[in-house]
Amino acid sequence: MKKSTIWLLTVVMAGTIMGLLFVQIMYMENMIKMRNDQFSETVKRCLYDVSSSLEQDETRYYLDRDISESEASMFSSGSTQGQASSDFGSSSEFSIDSNTTPQLGSTRLNVTTAASASADHKSFDFDAQYKKKQNILKGQYLYQKGLLNEVILSILNSASDRPISERADSATVNSYLRQDLQSNGLKLRYEFAVVSPTSGVVYKSAGYNGSNPANVYTQVLFPNDPVNKQNVLKVTFPNKSDYIFSSIKFMIPSFAFTFILMFIFIYTIVLAFKQKKLSEIKNDFINNMTHEFKTPISTISLAAQMLKDDSVLKSPAMLKHVSTVINDETKRLRFQVEKVLQMSMFDRKSATMRLTEVDANAVIDSVVSTYKIKVEKFGGHITANLDAEDSIVNVDEMHFTNVIFNLLDNAIKYRREDVEPELSITTRNVGEDHLEIKISDNGIGIRREDLKRIFEKFYRVSTGNRHDVKGFGLGLAYVSKMISLFKGTIKAESEVNKGSTFIITLPLLK
C-alpha cells in the first residue's frame, strides 16, 4: 500500500471519528442544558409554592386571631342582653276577668274570629322566620366581610413587623420544601437558609453553603411586604451535578465505544506505517545483503577460476595466495550468515546463553591485542586503560567478546578518511556493584536524530541502497540485545565529525 493511500485513509477516518465525537459532545451539552433548565424550573416552582403556603398560613393566623377576638366580644355582649331579657319576662303577666260572662250567640262568632286570627298568626310567623333567617345570613356575611377586611388590614399594616422566625419557622419551611420537592420528583439532598435584608442570615440548615451564587435558588417569602423588609429563602443542592449527570449516564457507553474505536484506529494506522517501514527496511536489507553476499561469492568464483589456470597451480606462492583469499572470503561470508542467524534466533528467543564468571578486563585486553593489527592497517592505533579494580561479571564469554568486536568494528567502519583512526577503551567501577566500559573513537559521528534509533534492528544511518559502508544494520541491534540479556545498559554519545562514545554498564558478580 502506498504511503499516500495510508495518509488519505488516516485523514478520512480521523475526520469521521472527530465528527462523531463532536456530535456526541454537542448532544451531551444540550442534554445537560435541558436537564439543568428543567431542574431550575422545577425548583423555582417549588419555592413559589412554599412562599404561597406560608402566605396562606399567615392569613389563617390572622383569621384565627380576629375570630377569637370577635367571639370574646360577642360573648361579653350576649351575657348583658340575656340578663335584660330575663327581667322583662318576669314582669310581664297575663290576667282573665272572671266577672265577664260570654253570651251564646257571641260564642260562635268569637270561635270563628279566633280561628281566623290563628291562621293569620301562622302566616305572620312564617314570614317573620324567613326574614329572620335572611337577617341572620346577612349578618353573617357582613360579619365575615368585616372580619376579612380586618384581616387584610392587619396583614397590610402589621404582618411585616412580626419576626420572620414566627411567620416562617425553620421546621415549617423545611417541611414545605421537602413535600413540594418530593411531589415534583426531586428526591435529593438540599440545604436552605432564610436571609433578612437588614440582619443577614436569620437561620440556616447545617450544611448550607451559599458561596457559589450560581448554585443558589432564591424566592421572596412574602412578596407583599415592603421592599426593605422582604425576607428571602435560599436553597442549594450539593448533589445537583450528580443528579444532572445521572440522567445522561447512558452516554458513557457511547463515549467508551467511540474511544475504543479511536484507539483501534490509531493502533491500525501506526501498525500500517510500521509495516510500511518494515517493508522498506526489508527491501533495503535484501539489497544490502545481496551486495554483501555478492562480493565474497564473486571473489571466491574468481579464485576458483584462477585455480583452473596451470600457471597458478605451478606457482606455490600464487596457489597459497588464492587459497588464502578463498579462505578469507569464506569466513567473511560465514560471519555475515551467522550474524543474520543469531538475530533470528534471538527474535524467536531460542538462543542458549551460557552465563559464567568472566573477567571483563582480561577479555577486553585480549580483544584489543587482536584488533590492534586491523587498526594499525589504517594508520591508527588503539589504547586501553583498564582501571577497574573489580571486573568480574556474569556474562556469556563468546557473546561478550562479539559485543566488544562489533563496537570496535563500527569505529573502523565509520572512520573519517582524512584523519587517522584513534580508538580508546576504558573500564572503571561505578559505585560498589557496577562496571562501566567506555569505547570511544574519532570517526564521523552520528546525528542527533539518528542517535536514538541506532540500536533498532536493520536501521542504518545511510538511507536507500548505499554501500559505502557495509553491513545489514544488525551489529548494534545485536549489541543492545546482548547487553540487555546480561542485565546491563548501553547508551551512545556522539557529535558529528568529532566521534562517538558507547558506554556499557554491567552489574558486578557478588
Long-range contacts (C-beta under 8 A, 24 or more apart in sequence): 1-272, 1-276, 3-273, 3-276, 6-269, 6-272, 6-273, 6-276, 9-269, 10-269, 13-265, 13-269, 14-265, 17-258, 17-261, 17-262, 17-265, 20-258, 21-258, 21-262, 24-251, 24-254, 24-255, 24-258, 27-251, 28-248, 28-251, 31-247, 31-248, 31-251, 32-244, 32-245, 32-248, 35-244, 35-247, 35-248, 36-244, 39-186, 39-240, 39-243, 39-244, 40-217, 42-184, 42-185, 42-186, 43-181, 43-186, 43-217, 43-235, 43-237, 44-217, 44-219, 45-184, 46-177, 46-180, 46-181, 46-184, 46-186, 47-177, 47-217, 47-218, 47-219, 47-233, 47-235, 48-219, 49-176, 49-180, 50-173, 50-176, 50-177, 50-180, 50-219, 50-221, 50-233, 51-219, 51-220, 51-221, 51-222, 51-223, 51-233, 53-176, 54-167, 54-168, 54-172, 54-173, 54-176, 54-221, 54-222, 55-222, 55-224, 57-172, 58-155, 58-159, 58-167, 58-222, 59-151, 59-155, 62-151, 62-154, 62-155, 62-159, 63-147, 63-148, 63-151, 65-154, 66-147, 66-150, 66-151, 66-154, 67-147, 70-143, 70-147, 155-224, 156-224, 159-222, 159-225, 160-222, 160-225, 160-226, 160-229, 164-194, 164-196, 164-202, 164-221, 164-231, 165-202, 165-203, 167-221, 167-222, 168-194, 168-221, 168-231, 168-233, 170-194, 170-203, 170-205, 173-233, 174-205, 177-235, 186-243, 188-237, 188-239, 188-240, 188-243, 189-237, 189-238, 189-239, 190-235, 190-236, 190-237, 190-238, 191-235, 191-236, 191-237, 191-238, 192-233, 192-234, 192-235, 192-236, 193-233, 193-234, 194-221, 194-231, 194-232, 194-233, 194-234, 195-231, 195-232, 195-233, 195-234, 196-231, 197-228, 197-229, 197-230, 197-231, 197-232, 198-228, 198-229, 202-231, 207-238, 208-234, 208-236, 209-236, 209-238, 210-234, 210-236, 215-240, 281-458, 281-459, 281-473, 282-458, 284-458, 284-460, 284-464, 284-465, 285-458, 285-472, 285-473, 287-465, 288-460, 288-465, 288-467, 288-470, 288-471, 288-472, 288-473, 289-336, 289-340, 289-472, 291-465, 291-467, 291-470, 292-336, 292-470, 292-471, 292-472, 293-333, 293-336, 296-329, 296-330, 296-332, 296-333, 297-333, 299-325, 299-326, 299-329, 300-325, 300-326, 300-329, 300-330, 300-333, 303-329, 336-472, 339-472, 339-474, 339-475, 339-478, 340-472, 340-474, 342-478, 343-457, 343-474, 343-477, 343-478, 343-481, 346-478, 346-481, 353-396, 353-399, 353-485, 354-396, 354-397, 354-398, 355-394, 355-395, 355-396, 355-486, 356-394, 356-395, 356-396, 356-397, 357-392, 357-393, 357-394, 357-509, 358-392, 358-393, 358-394, 358-395, 358-397, 358-400, 359-391, 359-392, 360-388, 360-391, 360-392, 360-393, 360-395, 360-400, 360-427, 360-435, 360-437, 360-506, 361-386, 361-388, 361-391, 361-427, 362-391, 363-397, 363-400, 363-401, 363-404, 364-404, 364-425, 364-427, 364-437, 366-401, 367-401, 367-404, 367-405, 367-408, 368-425, 371-405, 371-408, 374-412, 375-412, 375-421, 375-423, 378-412, 378-415, 378-420, 378-421, 379-420, 379-421, 380-415, 380-420, 380-421, 380-422, 380-423, 381-420, 381-422, 381-423, 382-408, 382-422, 382-423, 382-424, 382-425, 383-423, 383-424, 383-425, 384-424, 384-425, 384-426, 385-424, 385-425, 385-426, 385-427, 386-426, 386-427, 387-426, 387-427, 387-428, 388-427, 388-428, 388-429, 388-435, 388-436, 389-429, 390-429, 390-435, 390-508, 391-427, 391-435, 391-508, 392-508, 392-509, 393-435, 393-486, 393-506, 393-507, 393-508, 393-509, 394-486, 394-507, 394-509, 395-486, 395-506, 396-482, 396-485, 396-486, 399-482, 399-485, 400-482, 400-486, 402-478, 402-482, 403-478, 403-479, 403-482, 403-483, 403-504, 404-437, 404-439, 406-475, 406-476, 406-478, 406-479, 407-439, 407-479, 407-502, 408-439, 409-475, 410-475, 410-476, 411-439, 411-441, 411-443, 411-500, 413-469, 413-470, 413-471, 414-441, 414-443, 414-444, 414-469, 414-500, 415-441, 415-442, 415-443, 415-444, 416-442, 416-443, 416-444, 416-497, 429-508, 430-505, 432-508, 433-507, 433-508, 433-510, 434-505, 434-506, 434-507, 434-508, 435-505, 435-506, 435-507, 435-508, 436-503, 436-504, 436-505, 437-503, 437-504, 437-505, 437-506, 438-501, 438-502, 438-503, 438-504, 439-501, 439-502, 439-504, 440-499, 440-500, 440-501, 440-502, 441-499, 441-500, 441-501, 442-498, 442-499, 443-499, 443-500, 444-496, 444-497, 445-494, 445-495, 445-496, 445-497, 445-498, 445-499, 445-500, 446-492, 446-494, 446-496, 446-500, 447-496, 451-492, 451-494, 454-492, 455-479, 455-480, 455-490, 455-492
